[in-house]
Amino acid sequence: LPGTGRAEHLAAAGQSFALFDAGHHRQLPRLTGGPFMYKTFASDYLSKSIPYATGPMKQAVIAPSMLSLLYPLDGDLDGYPREQFLADLCDEAEKDIRQAFAAGAARVSIDFTEGRLASKNDPRNPWTGRHMLESFIELNNRVIDRFTPEERVNIGIHTCPGGPRRSG
């Protein structure tokens, strides 16, 4: 996001999120402080596309576990403790899902690509090899647990290789 699309307290040149064997990569912004808040929600895009739909719409949202990688892996961010960041993150992720439903999504899918990558030990990705899968699942469940069983029926988890064929 080299332009004005970043939310407050995010800067360019964060850590690599994924380097794929096919040669493409993803890089996260760098968290500079708090509170953490979304600037754009999935429902913003859904609201624009739903008038063109002829059937039920599914909306994907970014997993809180992936966004947790914005926080420095080692140590704290001065003046913004990790637990406060995670609380803010869960609040925003819940809001993202609820707003997608309010905008007309029939289903919401949480994009959990980092779940598939968490078991790798790739020195190019500093967060892999740290046995983070369990903490990712726990964080995602913190958000999912905020929904009733009836609401959770229409919330799914999506994992994928993260790009072109043979990515991994």
C-alpha positions in Angstrom: 0.0 0.0 0.0 2.4 2.7 -1.2 -0.4 5.4 -1.3 -2.9 6.7 1.1 -4.7 3.4 1.6 -3.0 2.6 4.9 -4.8 3.1 8.2 -3.4 5.4 10.9 -0.4 3.8 12.7 0.7 1.8 9.7 3.7 2.5 7.6 5.4 0.9 4.6 8.1 -1.8 4.8 6.9 -4.2 7.4 8.0 -7.8 7.6 7.4 -10.3 4.8 4.3 -12.3 5.3 4.8 -14.9 2.7 7.5 -15.7 0.1 6.2 -18.3 -2.3 8.2 -20.9 -4.2 6.7 -19.5 -7.4 8.6 -16.2 -6.8 5.8 -13.8 -5.6 5.6 -12.5 -2.1 3.4 -10.5 0.3 4.7 -7.8 2.7 2.8 -6.4 5.6 2.7 -2.8 6.6 4.7 -1.8 9.8 2.7 -1.1 12.9 3.9 2.2 14.4 1.5 2.6 17.4 -2.0 2.3 18.5 -4.9 2.1 18.7 -5.2 -0.4 15.8 -8.2 0.4 13.6 -9.3 -0.6 10.1 -9.5 2.2 7.6 -11.4 0.0 5.1 -13.8 -2.8 5.8 -14.8 -5.7 3.6 -18.3 -4.4 3.6 -17.1 -1.3 1.8 -16.4 -3.4 -1.2 -19.4 -5.6 -0.8 -21.7 -2.6 -0.7 -20.4 -1.5 -4.1 -20.7 -5.0 -5.7 -23.9 -6.3 -4.2 -26.2 -4.2 -6.5 -24.8 -6.2 -9.5 -25.3 -9.6 -7.9 -28.0 -11.9 -9.1 -27.6 -14.4 -6.3 -26.4 -14.6 -2.7 -23.0 -13.0 -2.0 -20.1 -14.4 0.1 -17.6 -11.9 1.5 -14.1 -12.8 2.5 -12.4 -11.0 5.4 -8.9 -11.0 6.5 -8.1 -13.2 9.5 -7.2 -11.6 12.8 -4.3 -14.1 13.0 -2.7 -12.7 9.9 -3.1 -9.1 11.1 -1.5 -10.2 14.4 1.7 -10.4 12.4 1.7 -6.6 12.2 2.9 -6.5 15.8 6.7 -6.9 16.3 7.5 -10.6 16.7 10.0 -10.0 19.5 9.4 -7.4 22.1 6.7 -4.7 22.5 5.8 -1.6 20.7 6.5 1.4 23.0 3.3 2.6 24.6 1.1 0.0 22.9 1.2 -3.4 24.7 0.6 -6.6 22.7 -2.6 -7.5 24.6 -4.1 -4.1 23.9 -3.3 -4.5 20.2 -4.9 -8.0 20.2 -8.0 -6.6 21.9 -8.3 -3.8 19.4 -7.6 -6.3 16.5 -10.4 -8.6 17.7 -12.8 -5.7 18.0 -12.1 -4.6 14.4 -12.3 -8.1 13.1 -15.7 -8.7 14.7 -16.9 -5.4 13.3 -15.6 -6.4 9.8 -17.7 -9.6 9.9 -20.8 -8.0 11.3 -20.7 -5.1 8.8 -20.3 -7.6 6.0 -23.5 -9.4 7.1 -25.3 -6.0 7.5 -24.3 -5.1 4.0 -26.0 -8.2 2.7 -23.4 -11.0 2.7 -25.1 -14.5 2.9 -21.8 -16.0 4.2 -18.5 -14.5 5.5 -15.3 -16.4 4.9 -12.2 -15.7 7.1 -9.1 -15.9 4.9 -6.7 -18.0 6.9 -3.8 -18.4 4.4 -1.3 -18.0 7.2 -2.7 -21.2 8.8 -1.3 -23.2 5.9 2.0 -21.4 6.0 2.5 -21.6 9.8 3.8 -25.1 9.7 6.7 -24.2 7.3 10.1 -23.3 8.6 11.2 -20.8 6.0 14.0 -18.4 7.0 12.8 -15.9 4.4 9.6 -15.6 6.5 10.7 -14.7 10.1 7.4 -15.7 11.6 7.4 -19.3 10.3 9.1 -22.0 12.4 7.8 -20.3 15.6 5.0 -22.8 16.2 2.4 -20.1 15.9 -0.5 -22.2 14.4 -2.0 -22.8 17.9 -1.9 -19.1 18.8 -3.4 -18.2 15.4 -6.3 -20.6 16.0 -6.8 -19.2 19.5 -6.9 -15.6 18.2 -9.3 -16.4 15.4 -11.5 -18.3 18.0 -11.5 -15.1 20.2 -13.4 -13.4 17.4 -15.6 -16.3 16.3 -16.7 -16.9 19.9 -18.3 -13.4 19.8 -21.0 -14.8 17.5 -23.9 -17.0 18.4 -24.1 -20.5 17.1 -26.8 -19.4 14.7 -24.5 -16.6 13.4 -21.5 -19.0 13.1 -23.4 -21.2 10.7 -22.7 -18.6 8.0 -19.0 -17.9 9.0 -16.4 -20.1 7.3 -12.6 -20.5 7.3 -10.7 -20.4 4.0 -7.2 -21.6 3.5 -5.3 -21.6 0.2 -1.8 -21.7 -1.1 -1.9 -17.9 -1.4 -1.3 -17.5 -5.1 -0.6 -19.2 -8.4 -0.4 -23.0 -8.8 2.4 -24.7 -7.1 2.8 -21.9 -4.6 4.0 -23.1 -1.2 
